[in-house]
Amino acid sequence: MDIGITALLTVTFSLIFLLIQRSERRRRLIVFLAFLVVGELIRRYTFYRGTHTETWVALILALLFNGVFWLFIGRYNPPKSSEEIQVIGLDD
């Protein structure tokens, strides 16, 4: 098993899951569709390189990392909608 490919795929999957998790509720479908496109690219890379085991390990690790992030941070700090966000120093 190649640790470098596993680490690269773990970071990639973690960032994708984090983007889905922290996006607005109204925008999650768009982000999820973008995930499907990136997921297809990752699937093609996996079949081209023959790194099926590394991909499954990376996917499980990314789900665990994002689950822990949601458990300790995301559950208590849900993402706000863009109407509720105020920019400090903006004179309206």
N, C-alpha and C positions, 0 to 999 in steps of 0.2 A: 504494500500500500504506500502510495506516494503522499507524504505529509504536506508538501508544498501545494499540491493541487487541492488537497483536503482543506488546507487553511484558506486558500484563495476562494474556493467555493463556499466555505463557511462564512467568510466576510461578505461575499456577494449575496448569499441567501439572507443573512442577517440584516443587511441594509435594505433589501427588498421587503422583508417582513416588517421592519421598523417603519418604512415609508407607508405601508398599508395600515399599520397599527396607529400611527400618529397623524394620518390624514383626516380631513374633515369628513363628517358623515355623508354629506352631499357629494363629495368628490371621490369617495372610496371606489366607486365603480370604475371611474376613469383610471385610477391608480391600479386597480386590480387588472384591468385590460392591458395596461402597460406591463404589468407583471407577467401576463400570459405571453406577451411577445418576448420578453427577456427570458422567461422560462423555456420557451421553444428554442432560443439560441443556446441556452445552457444544455438542453436535452441533445441538441445536435452535436455540441462540443463533446458531451459525454459519450455518445455513440461513436464519434470519430476517433477519440482517444482511447476508448475502451476502459474508461474509469468509472464503472458502475458502482463498485464498492465505495470508492472515495466520495462519490456524489451522494449516496444514501447516508453515509456517516456525516457528511457536511450538512445535509438537510436536517438530520436529527439534532445535531449540535446547534444549528441555527434556531430551530424551534425551541430547544431548551433555553438558549440564551435570551430569546425574545420573551419566552414565558416568564423567566426570572425578572427581566426588565419590567414586564407588565405587572407582575406580582408586587414589586417593590416601588415602582415609580408610576407606571402608566395607569394603574387602577385609581390612584389618589389624585392624579393630575390629568384628567381627560383633555383631549385637544379641543380648543374652543373654535367656534365658527368665526369666519373672517369679519362678521359684523361686530363681534364683541371685542376684537383686538384693538387696542388704542396705542398709538405711537407716541412715545414721550418726546416732547419738544416740537410737536406739530401744531402750528397755530391755525385752528379751524374756527 
